[in-house]
Every structure is written in C-alpha cells, then in structure tokens.
Amino acid sequence: MSARAIQRGVRQSARKMRLVIDSIRGKNVNEAYSLLRFSKKYASKQIEKVLRSAVSNAEQDAQKTNVAFDVDRLVVSYAVVNEGQTLKRFGSAAMGRATPIHKRTSIVEIRVAAKETK
C-alpha cells in the first residue's frame, strides 16, 4: 500500500527545499516527523504539511479497501522537490532603470509506502 501528496506553488526556491527533503528520504515516517519538527529551516514546515497529507491519504486508502493500517510501518519511499512557476517582478534600480526580480516557487511530492516485513 502506498499513497502520495503534492503541494504546488510553495514560495521558496527548490534548491533550498532540497536540503531538507534529502534528510528524510528513505526514513521511517515517525523519524521524518521528528527531523522536520526540530529543523530550523522554513522548508521543514512546508514539507511536514505534505508528509502529514501523504500519511492521511494512506490511512484513507486503507479504510476504503478495508486493510489493516499501521503508521509505524510507513516509510518515505519517494520525496522530490521540483521547480515551480517563477513569478517575474521588476524592482527599481539606479538612474531610473528597472531590474528583473525572479521569485521562485517549488513543487513538493512525497510518497509513503508500507515497509515489507520479512
């Protein structure tokens, strides 16, 4: 059983968010929560929201198919941050000129899956 969650248009550059998402990839969901909870980066709040949504989606899928569900067995199987749409603005510069300002956005996708027991 696996589930996914996507958040589009996060107002932070993908490069900064990848630093945080690399730390939770492949980890247990509870361990990922604790890493995100105590991280000082702004990206950790946004990624935690997406992770909670993915876990909730997995729980809903389990209820629909009437399958046993245990949060402790879930693992972050796939976590990626891609570049989203860039907001293009102009700021003032010297001698009456304008300078382009690129406000970057990100797309966060997280998939969780049940860890196989041997």
BANU-869087 format. One record per atom (N, C-alpha, C): chain; residue number from 1; x, y, z. Coordinates in nm, 3 decimals. Example, Ala and Ser with C-alpha at 12.3 -4.5 7.8 and 13.67 -1.06 7.14 Angstrom:
BANU-869087
   kolvo   tordren      east     north        up
       A         1     1.319    -0.569     0.780
       A         1     1.230    -0.450     0.780
       A         1     1.320    -0.330     0.780
       A         2     1.285    -0.225     0.708
       A         2     1.367    -0.106     0.714
       A         2     1.290     0.003     0.787
//
This chain:
BANU-869087
   kolvo   tordren      east     north        up
       A         1     0.084    -0.117     0.000
       A         1     0.000     0.000     0.000
       A         1     0.090     0.125     0.000
       A         2     0.057     0.217    -0.087
       A         2     0.131     0.342    -0.090
       A         2     0.035     0.457    -0.117
       A         3     0.079     0.576    -0.081
       A         3    -0.002     0.696    -0.104
       A         3     0.092     0.811    -0.131
       A         4     0.038     0.916    -0.193
       A         4     0.122     1.031    -0.225
       A         4     0.048     1.160    -0.196
       A         5     0.126     1.268    -0.187
       A         5     0.072     1.402    -0.169
       A         5     0.161     1.499    -0.243
       A         6     0.098     1.600    -0.304
       A         6     0.171     1.700    -0.382
       A         6     0.127     1.838    -0.335
       A         7     0.223     1.927    -0.319
       A         7     0.194     2.067    -0.290
       A         7     0.262     2.151    -0.396
       A         8     0.183     2.232    -0.464
       A         8     0.235     2.316    -0.571
       A         8     0.242     2.461    -0.526
       A         9     0.335     2.534    -0.583
       A         9     0.341     2.678    -0.558
       A         9     0.394     2.718    -0.422
       A        10     0.481     2.639    -0.365
       A        10     0.542     2.674    -0.236
       A        10     0.638     2.790    -0.260
       A        11     0.625     2.895    -0.183
       A        11     0.703     3.018    -0.208
       A        11     0.844     3.011    -0.151
       A        12     0.920     2.915    -0.198
       A        12     1.061     2.905    -0.165
       A        12     1.130     2.833    -0.279
       A        13     1.255     2.864    -0.301
       A        13     1.325     2.803    -0.414
       A        13     1.347     2.653    -0.389
       A        14     1.347     2.580    -0.498
       A        14     1.363     2.434    -0.490
       A        14     1.500     2.397    -0.433
       A        15     1.599     2.478    -0.462
       A        15     1.735     2.448    -0.414
       A        15     1.741     2.447    -0.261
       A        16     1.674     2.542    -0.197
       A        16     1.673     2.548    -0.051
       A        16     1.591     2.434     0.009
       A        17     1.482     2.397    -0.058
       A        17     1.396     2.291    -0.005
       A        17     1.460     2.153    -0.019
       A        18     1.543     2.136    -0.120
       A        18     1.608     2.006    -0.140
       A        18     1.702     1.971    -0.027
       A        19     1.758     2.071     0.040
       A        19     1.846     2.044     0.155
       A        19     1.770     1.971     0.265
       A        20     1.644     2.007     0.284
       A        20     1.564     1.946     0.390
       A        20     1.509     1.811     0.345
       A        21     1.460     1.804     0.221
       A        21     1.395     1.681     0.176
       A        21     1.494     1.566     0.163
       A        22     1.621     1.598     0.137
       A        22     1.722     1.492     0.130
       A        22     1.743     1.423     0.264
       A        23     1.716     1.494     0.372
       A        23     1.738     1.436     0.505
       A        23     1.630     1.336     0.545
       A        24     1.511     1.341     0.481
       A        24     1.403     1.249     0.522
       A        24     1.380     1.136     0.423
       A        25     1.441     1.143     0.307
       A        25     1.417     1.040     0.205
       A        25     1.464     0.905     0.254
       A        26     1.375     0.804     0.248
       A        26     1.408     0.668     0.289
       A        26     1.393     0.641     0.437
       A        27     1.354     0.741     0.514
       A        27     1.342     0.724     0.660
       A        27     1.201     0.678     0.697
       A        28     1.190     0.627     0.819
       A        28     1.061     0.593     0.877
       A        28     0.981     0.723     0.896
       A        29     0.849     0.716     0.886
       A        29     0.766     0.837     0.894
       A        29     0.781     0.907     1.028
       A        30     0.785     0.831     1.136
       A        30     0.800     0.893     1.269
       A        30     0.935     0.963     1.283
       A        31     1.037     0.903     1.228
       A        31     1.170     0.964     1.232
       A        31     1.174     1.091     1.145
       A        32     1.105     1.086     1.032
       A        32     1.098     1.203     0.944
       A        32     1.024     1.318     1.012
       A        33     0.916     1.285     1.084
       A        33     0.843     1.389     1.159
       A        33     0.935     1.458     1.259
       A        34     1.012     1.380     1.332
       A        34     1.098     1.440     1.435
       A        34     1.210     1.524     1.371
       A        35     1.264     1.479     1.258
       A        35     1.366     1.558     1.190
       A        35     1.309     1.692     1.141
       A        36     1.189     1.688     1.087
       A        36     1.127     1.810     1.036
       A        36     1.084     1.902     1.150
       A        37     1.038     1.844     1.258
       A        37     0.988     1.922     1.371
       A        37     1.097     2.009     1.433
       A        38     1.219     1.956     1.441
       A        38     1.326     2.027     1.510
       A        38     1.424     2.095     1.414
       A        39     1.390     2.099     1.286
       A        39     1.473     2.170     1.190
       A        39     1.441     2.319     1.195
       A        40     1.541     2.403     1.177
       A        40     1.521     2.548     1.185
       A        40     1.480     2.608     1.051
       A        41     1.484     2.531     0.944
       A        41     1.458     2.584     0.811
       A        41     1.308     2.601     0.787
       A        42     1.275     2.705     0.709
       A        42     1.135     2.733     0.674
       A        42     1.077     2.619     0.591
       A        43     1.160     2.557     0.510
       A        43     1.113     2.449     0.422
       A        43     1.061     2.330     0.502
       A        44     1.109     2.311     0.623
       A        44     1.066     2.195     0.702
       A        44     0.918     2.203     0.737
       A        45     0.864     2.323     0.758
       A        45     0.721     2.338     0.786
       A        45     0.638     2.295     0.666
       A        46     0.678     2.339     0.548
       A        46     0.603     2.307     0.427
       A        46     0.612     2.157     0.395
       A        47     0.728     2.099     0.413
       A        47     0.746     1.957     0.384
       A        47     0.671     1.872     0.486
       A        48     0.665     1.918     0.610
       A        48     0.589     1.845     0.712
       A        48     0.441     1.841     0.678
       A        49     0.388     1.950     0.624
       A        49     0.248     1.952     0.582
       A        49     0.221     1.848     0.474
       A        50     0.311     1.839     0.378
       A        50     0.294     1.743     0.269
       A        50     0.306     1.600     0.321
       A        51     0.398     1.577     0.413
       A        51     0.416     1.443     0.470
       A        51     0.291     1.401     0.548
       A        52     0.236     1.492     0.627
       A        52     0.113     1.461     0.701
       A        52    -0.002     1.429     0.606
       A        53    -0.010     1.502     0.496
       A        53    -0.113     1.476     0.396
       A        53    -0.096     1.338     0.332
       A        54     0.027     1.300     0.302
       A        54     0.054     1.169     0.242
       A        54     0.016     1.056     0.338
       A        55     0.047     1.072     0.465
       A        55     0.012     0.970     0.565
       A        55    -0.140     0.962     0.579
       A        56    -0.206     1.076     0.578
       A        56    -0.351     1.078     0.586
       A        56    -0.414     1.012     0.464
       A        57    -0.357     1.036     0.347
       A        57    -0.407     0.971     0.225
       A        57    -0.390     0.820     0.232
       A        58    -0.279     0.774     0.289
       A        58    -0.257     0.630     0.305
       A        58    -0.361     0.571     0.400
       A        59    -0.391     0.644     0.505
       A        59    -0.492     0.597     0.601
       A        59    -0.629     0.589     0.536
       A        60    -0.663     0.688     0.457
       A        60    -0.792     0.688     0.388
       A        60    -0.802     0.573     0.288
       A        61    -0.693     0.546     0.215
       A        61    -0.692     0.434     0.120
       A        61    -0.710     0.302     0.193
       A        62    -0.649     0.289     0.310
       A        62    -0.662     0.166     0.388
       A        62    -0.805     0.147     0.436
       A        63    -0.869     0.256     0.475
       A        63    -1.009     0.246     0.519
       A        63    -1.102     0.210     0.404
       A        64    -1.075     0.264     0.285
       A        64    -1.159     0.233     0.169
       A        64    -1.150     0.087     0.129
       A        65    -1.028     0.032     0.133
       A        65    -1.009    -0.106     0.091
       A        65    -1.019    -0.205     0.207
       A        66    -1.046    -0.154     0.327
       A        66    -1.064    -0.238     0.446
       A        66    -0.939    -0.322     0.473
       A        67    -0.824    -0.255     0.479
       A        67    -0.695    -0.319     0.504
       A        67    -0.642    -0.267     0.637
       A        68    -0.570    -0.353     0.708
       A        68    -0.509    -0.309     0.835
       A        68    -0.406    -0.200     0.807
       A        69    -0.404    -0.098     0.895
       A        69    -0.315     0.017     0.874
       A        69    -0.235     0.043     1.000
       A        70    -0.104     0.057     0.984
       A        70    -0.016     0.088     1.096
       A        70     0.081     0.197     1.052
       A        71     0.074     0.313     1.116
       A        71     0.158     0.427     1.079
       A        71     0.305     0.396     1.102
       A        72     0.336     0.314     1.201
       A        72     0.474     0.284     1.235
       A        72     0.547     0.205     1.125
       A        73     0.472     0.141     1.035
       A        73     0.534     0.064     0.926
       A        73     0.558     0.149     0.801
       A        74     0.508     0.273     0.799
       A        74     0.522     0.357     0.681
       A        74     0.663     0.414     0.668
       A        75     0.710     0.422     0.544
       A        75     0.843     0.473     0.512
       A        75     0.828     0.576     0.399
       A        76     0.908     0.681     0.403
       A        76     0.909     0.778     0.294
       A        76     0.983     0.714     0.177
       A        77     0.908     0.662     0.081
       A        77     0.970     0.588    -0.029
       A        77     1.018     0.680    -0.140
       A        78     0.952     0.795    -0.159
       A        78     0.986     0.885    -0.269
       A        78     0.961     1.027    -0.221
       A        79     1.061     1.111    -0.230
       A        79     1.046     1.251    -0.190
       A        79     1.129     1.336    -0.284
       A        80     1.063     1.430    -0.351
       A        80     1.133     1.511    -0.451
       A        80     1.077     1.652    -0.449
       A        81     1.164     1.748    -0.479
       A        81     1.124     1.888    -0.492
       A        81     1.164     1.934    -0.631
       A        82     1.068     1.981    -0.709
       A        82     1.094     2.032    -0.842
       A        82     1.067     2.182    -0.846
       A        83     1.117     2.247    -0.950
       A        83     1.093     2.389    -0.965
       A        83     0.951     2.412    -1.014
       A        84     0.886     2.513    -0.955
       A        84     0.753     2.551    -0.998
       A        84     0.760     2.674    -1.086
       A        85     0.647     2.739    -1.099
       A        85     0.639     2.859    -1.181
       A        85     0.716     2.973    -1.115
       A        86     0.790     3.049    -1.195
       A        86     0.865     3.162    -1.143
       A        86     0.782     3.289    -1.158
       A        87     0.766     3.363    -1.049
       A        87     0.694     3.489    -1.053
       A        87     0.793     3.597    -1.094
       A        88     0.762     3.668    -1.200
       A        88     0.855     3.769    -1.252
       A        88     0.806     3.908    -1.215
       A        89     0.889     3.980    -1.143
       A        89     0.858     4.116    -1.099
       A        89     0.973     4.207    -1.139
       A        90     0.950     4.338    -1.123
       A        90     1.055     4.434    -1.154
       A        90     1.075     4.526    -1.035
       A        91     1.200     4.553    -1.004
       A        91     1.235     4.644    -0.896
       A        91     1.309     4.764    -0.953
       A        92     1.312     4.869    -0.876
       A        92     1.379     4.990    -0.925
       A        92     1.530     4.977    -0.910
       A        93     1.601     5.041    -1.001
       A        93     1.747     5.041    -0.999
       A        93     1.796     5.184    -1.019
       A        94     1.924     5.200    -1.027
       A        94     1.982     5.333    -1.038
       A        94     1.947     5.400    -1.171
       A        95     1.943     5.531    -1.169
       A        95     1.921     5.614    -1.287
       A        95     1.790     5.581    -1.360
       A        96     1.686     5.550    -1.284
       A        96     1.554     5.530    -1.342
       A        96     1.534     5.398    -1.415
       A        97     1.624     5.306    -1.399
       A        97     1.611     5.178    -1.467
       A        97     1.533     5.078    -1.382
       A        98     1.493     4.969    -1.446
       A        98     1.424     4.860    -1.375
       A        98     1.509     4.734    -1.383
       A        99     1.505     4.656    -1.278
       A        99     1.581     4.531    -1.271
       A        99     1.484     4.416    -1.250
       A       100     1.500     4.306    -1.322
       A       100     1.408     4.194    -1.301
       A       100     1.434     4.123    -1.168
       A       101     1.326     4.080    -1.104
       A       101     1.332     4.002    -0.981
       A       101     1.257     3.872    -1.008
       A       102     1.323     3.758    -0.985
       A       102     1.261     3.628    -1.007
       A       102     1.228     3.567    -0.871
       A       103     1.099     3.553    -0.843
       A       103     1.055     3.490    -0.718
       A       103     1.023     3.345    -0.749
       A       104     1.106     3.256    -0.701
       A       104     1.097     3.115    -0.736
       A       104     0.994     3.042    -0.649
       A       105     0.930     2.942    -0.708
       A       105     0.838     2.857    -0.634
       A       105     0.881     2.711    -0.653
       A       106     0.821     2.623    -0.575
       A       106     0.857     2.481    -0.577
       A       106     0.734     2.394    -0.582
       A       107     0.755     2.270    -0.625
       A       107     0.653     2.167    -0.621
       A       107     0.709     2.052    -0.539
       A       108     0.642     2.016    -0.430
       A       108     0.688     1.910    -0.339
       A       108     0.600     1.788    -0.360
       A       109     0.663     1.672    -0.382
       A       109     0.589     1.547    -0.393
       A       109     0.651     1.444    -0.299
       A       110     0.566     1.383    -0.217
       A       110     0.611     1.281    -0.122
       A       110     0.521     1.158    -0.137
       A       111     0.585     1.041    -0.143
       A       111     0.510     0.914    -0.144
       A       111     0.554     0.833    -0.023
       A       112     0.456     0.774     0.044
       A       112     0.485     0.685     0.155
       A       112     0.435     0.546     0.120
       A       113     0.507     0.446     0.168
       A       113     0.470     0.307     0.142
       A       113     0.495     0.224     0.268
       A       114     0.422     0.117     0.281
       A       114     0.440     0.028     0.396
       A       114     0.568    -0.051     0.378
       A       115     0.645    -0.060     0.484
       A       115     0.770    -0.135     0.480
       A       115     0.737    -0.284     0.481
       A       116     0.806    -0.358     0.394
       A       116     0.783    -0.501     0.385
       A       116     0.844    -0.572     0.504
       A       117     0.770    -0.661     0.566
       A       117     0.823    -0.739     0.678
       A       117     0.875    -0.873     0.625
       A       118     0.987    -0.916     0.679
       A       118     1.048    -1.041     0.633
       A       118     1.029    -1.150     0.733
//
